[in-house]
Amino acid sequence: MTHVGHQAAAEQRHEPTADDRRATWKDVVAAYVGLTKPRVIELLLLTTVPVMFFAARGVPPVGLVLATVVGGTFSAGSASVFNCVYDRDIDEQMRRTRRRALPRHIVSARAALVFGTVLGALSVVVLLLWVNPLSALLAVSAEAFYVFVYTLWLKRTSTQNIVIGGAAGAVPALVGWSAVTNSLDWAPVVLFLIIFFWTPPHFWALAIKYRDDYAAASVPMLPAVATLAETARKISLYTVVLVATTLVFAPVADMGAVYLVAALVLGGLFGVLALAIQRDPSERTAMRLFSYSITYMTLLFAAMIVDVLV
């Protein structure tokens, strides 16, 4: 019998397993950090900081960048904690999430709620005192949208959950711009749209791998309720819109050749990988696009910084 088989059998007999040992302080600290979803925070900051360079048309004040990063981290972490609390029943059923703190009972739901509330409050304080009220308002709005619109409403009821809910993940671009300028403009709105249109193909590619888990948990993520062929078509559709939006950004924001070439090359490869899923809607091709989508966003925003600085 495999290790998984042993663990499953032990659970049925209510015998202790390695996961039932008393949590150490390191386990608890790691659990609280895990509740904030650090990898998601990394992606959000990946869009916030480059936008600050772009808004400043150079290097923004280091203190302002630090305050925006800290405030944004607290805000995104708070939203993720609340998401983990509400979705703990789903997380227990999915391979990708069953090792999180709440399904493993390392942290109680009540303690997590307190933790999330403290992070949210700290976010508002940091952004209000050391950035500006507009950035604080945008961060609070994004957190509220993620918790109440995506987590509490759309995730369990609509195949458009990640499409509409993805708007919350696009707000950091607005926060980065407003942190520097204390205003909004068309350029950050287009950046918001770039992230908004990037989210569905990015997440649906991952969801193809876990479609059985989503189906078992009754979460109507597109790959779990539609055919893989239909999912692949929609991934390609959003990819086309995404690449077109990155090109629209060039004249709107007066970008130069560095950004434009990067957008064309990176977008072309994104399109090739999306078409590959249409030809072969398998887990292998989907995960190839998922992995590349993160690289794509990193290099696209890096090109934006280079274009501004050179």
C-alpha positions in Angstrom: 0.0 0.0 0.0 1.3 3.5 -0.8 1.8 6.3 1.7 -1.5 7.8 0.6 -3.2 4.5 1.1 -1.8 4.2 4.6 -3.0 7.7 5.4 -6.5 7.1 4.0 -6.8 3.8 5.8 -5.7 5.4 9.1 -8.2 8.2 8.7 -11.0 5.7 8.3 -9.9 3.9 11.5 -9.3 7.3 13.2 -5.7 6.2 13.9 -3.1 9.0 14.3 -0.8 9.7 11.3 2.2 11.9 10.9 -0.1 14.9 10.2 -1.7 14.5 13.7 1.5 15.2 15.6 1.5 18.2 17.9 2.3 21.3 15.9 5.5 23.1 16.7 5.8 26.9 16.8 7.5 26.7 13.4 4.5 24.8 12.1 2.2 27.5 13.5 4.2 30.4 12.0 4.4 28.6 8.7 0.6 28.0 8.8 -0.2 31.7 9.4 2.2 32.7 6.6 0.6 30.1 4.3 -2.9 31.6 5.0 -1.8 34.8 3.3 -0.9 32.9 0.1 2.6 34.3 -0.4 2.8 33.2 -4.1 -0.4 35.2 -4.9 1.1 38.2 -3.1 4.3 37.9 -5.2 2.2 38.0 -8.4 0.3 41.1 -7.1 3.5 42.9 -6.2 4.9 41.9 -9.5 2.4 44.3 -11.1 2.4 47.0 -8.4 6.1 47.9 -8.3 6.8 48.1 -12.0 3.7 50.4 -12.4 5.3 52.7 -9.8 8.4 53.0 -11.9 6.3 53.7 -14.9 4.1 56.3 -13.2 7.3 58.0 -11.9 8.9 57.8 -15.3 12.0 56.7 -13.4 12.9 55.5 -10.0 10.2 56.3 -7.4 11.2 57.2 -3.8 12.3 54.1 -2.0 10.3 54.8 1.1 7.1 55.2 -1.0 7.8 51.8 -2.7 8.4 50.1 0.6 5.2 51.5 2.2 3.2 50.5 -0.9 4.6 47.0 -0.9 4.0 46.6 2.9 0.5 48.0 2.7 -0.3 45.9 -0.4 1.1 42.8 1.2 -1.1 43.2 4.3 -4.2 43.9 2.2 -3.7 40.9 -0.2 -2.7 38.7 2.8 -5.9 39.7 4.6 -8.1 38.9 1.7 -6.4 35.5 1.3 -6.9 34.7 4.9 -10.7 35.4 4.7 -10.8 33.3 1.6 -9.1 30.4 3.4 -11.6 30.6 6.3 -14.7 30.6 4.1 -13.3 27.9 1.7 -11.9 25.6 4.3 -14.6 23.0 3.5 -13.6 23.0 -0.2 -9.9 23.0 0.7 -10.3 19.8 2.6 -11.5 18.1 -0.6 -8.9 19.3 -3.1 -5.4 17.9 -3.6 -4.0 21.4 -4.2 -5.3 22.9 -1.0 -5.8 20.1 1.6 -2.4 20.8 3.1 -3.4 24.4 4.1 -3.5 25.4 7.7 -7.3 25.2 8.3 -7.9 21.8 6.8 -5.0 20.5 8.9 -6.4 22.2 12.0 -3.1 23.9 12.9 -5.0 27.3 13.1 -8.6 27.7 14.1 -11.1 29.5 12.0 -11.6 32.1 14.7 -7.8 32.8 15.1 -7.6 33.1 11.3 -10.4 35.6 11.2 -8.6 37.7 13.9 -5.4 37.5 11.9 -7.0 38.5 8.7 -8.7 41.5 10.4 -5.5 42.7 11.9 -3.7 42.5 8.5 -6.5 44.4 6.9 -6.4 47.1 9.5 -2.6 47.4 9.3 -2.9 47.7 5.5 -5.2 50.7 5.8 -3.0 52.4 8.5 0.2 51.9 6.4 -1.4 53.1 3.1 -3.1 56.1 4.8 -0.1 57.3 6.7 2.7 56.7 4.3 1.1 56.5 0.8 -2.2 58.3 0.3 -6.0 57.9 0.9 -6.7 57.0 -2.8 -4.3 54.0 -2.6 -5.8 52.9 0.7 -9.3 53.2 -0.8 -8.4 51.1 -3.8 -6.7 48.4 -1.7 -9.8 48.2 0.6 -12.1 48.0 -2.4 -10.1 45.2 -4.0 -10.1 43.2 -0.7 -13.8 43.7 -0.3 -14.5 42.7 -3.9 -12.3 39.6 -3.5 -14.0 38.5 -0.3 -17.6 39.4 -0.9 -18.0 39.2 -4.6 -15.6 36.4 -5.6 -15.3 34.3 -2.4 -18.8 34.5 -0.9 -20.8 34.8 -4.1 -19.3 33.9 -7.5 -16.8 31.1 -6.7 -19.5 28.6 -5.8 -22.3 29.8 -8.2 -20.9 30.9 -11.6 -18.6 29.7 -14.3 -17.6 33.4 -14.6 -16.2 33.3 -11.1 -12.5 33.7 -12.0 -13.3 36.1 -14.8 -15.2 38.7 -12.7 -13.4 37.9 -9.5 -10.1 38.5 -11.3 -10.8 42.2 -11.2 -9.6 42.2 -7.6 -6.2 40.9 -8.7 -5.9 43.7 -11.3 -6.4 46.5 -8.8 -2.7 46.5 -7.6 -1.8 48.2 -10.9 -4.1 51.0 -10.0 -2.6 51.1 -6.5 0.9 51.3 -7.8 -0.1 54.2 -10.1 -2.0 56.1 -7.5 0.7 55.7 -4.9 3.0 57.8 -7.1 0.6 60.2 -8.7 -2.3 60.3 -6.2 -4.6 60.1 -9.2 -5.8 57.7 -11.9 -5.5 58.0 -15.7 -6.1 55.9 -18.8 -2.7 54.2 -18.7 -3.3 52.4 -15.4 -6.8 51.5 -16.5 -5.3 49.7 -19.5 -2.8 48.0 -17.2 -5.8 46.9 -15.1 -7.4 45.4 -18.2 -4.2 43.6 -19.1 -4.1 41.8 -15.8 -7.9 41.3 -15.9 -7.7 39.5 -19.3 -4.6 37.6 -18.3 -6.3 36.0 -15.3 -8.8 33.6 -17.0 -6.2 31.8 -19.3 -3.7 31.7 -16.4 -6.2 30.2 -13.9 -8.2 28.0 -16.3 -4.9 26.3 -17.4 -4.2 25.4 -13.8 -7.9 24.4 -13.3 -7.6 21.9 -16.1 -5.2 19.9 -13.9 -7.5 20.0 -10.9 -10.9 19.9 -12.7 -11.9 16.6 -11.0 -11.2 18.2 -7.6 -13.3 21.2 -8.5 -16.1 19.0 -9.7 -16.0 16.9 -6.5 -16.2 20.1 -4.4 -19.1 21.4 -6.6 -17.1 24.5 -7.6 -18.2 25.5 -11.1 -14.7 26.4 -12.4 -15.0 26.3 -16.2 -12.9 23.2 -16.9 -15.0 21.3 -14.3 -18.4 22.1 -15.9 -17.5 22.5 -19.6 -15.6 20.3 -22.0 -11.9 20.7 -22.3 -12.4 21.7 -25.9 -14.7 24.6 -24.8 -12.2 25.6 -22.1 -9.4 25.6 -24.6 -11.4 27.8 -27.0 -12.1 30.4 -24.3 -8.4 30.3 -23.2 -7.5 31.2 -26.8 -10.2 33.9 -26.9 -9.0 35.6 -23.8 -5.4 35.3 -25.0 -6.2 37.2 -28.2 -7.9 40.0 -26.2 -5.0 40.0 -23.7 -2.4 40.5 -26.4 -4.4 43.1 -28.2 -4.7 45.0 -24.9 -1.0 44.9 -24.3 -0.5 46.5 -27.8 -3.2 49.2 -27.1 -1.2 50.1 -24.0 1.8 51.2 -26.2 0.2 54.3 -27.8 -2.0 55.1 -24.7 1.1 55.2 -22.4 3.5 56.5 -25.1 5.7 53.4 -24.7 8.8 52.8 -26.9 10.2 50.0 -29.0 11.5 48.0 -26.0 8.0 47.5 -24.6 6.4 47.0 -28.0 8.8 44.3 -29.2 8.5 42.5 -25.8 4.7 42.7 -26.0 4.7 41.2 -29.5 7.2 38.4 -28.9 5.8 37.4 -25.5 2.2 37.7 -26.7 3.0 35.6 -29.7 4.4 32.8 -27.6 1.4 33.0 -25.3 -0.8 32.5 -28.4 1.2 29.5 -29.5 0.8 27.8 -26.2 -2.9 28.6 -26.1 -3.4 27.1 -29.5 -1.4 24.0 -28.4 -4.1 23.5 -25.7 -6.8 23.6 -28.5 -4.9 20.9 -30.4 -4.2 18.8 -27.3 -6.3 19.9 -24.2 -4.3 17.8 -21.8 -2.9 18.5 -18.4 0.6 18.6 -19.8 -0.1 21.4 -22.4 -2.3 23.3 -19.9 0.4 23.4 -17.2 2.9 24.5 -19.8 0.8 27.6 -20.5 0.2 28.1 -16.8 3.9 28.2 -16.1 4.6 30.4 -19.0 1.8 32.8 -18.1 3.7 33.8 -14.9 6.9 34.3 -16.9 4.9 36.3 -19.4 3.6 38.7 -16.8 7.1 39.1 -15.2 8.9 39.8 -18.5 6.1 42.1 -19.8 6.2 44.4 -16.8 10.0 44.2 -16.7 10.0 45.4 -20.3 7.9 48.3 -19.2 10.4 49.3 -16.6 13.3 49.0 -19.0 11.4 51.0 -21.6 10.9 53.8 -19.1 14.5 53.8 -17.8 16.4 53.6 -21.1 
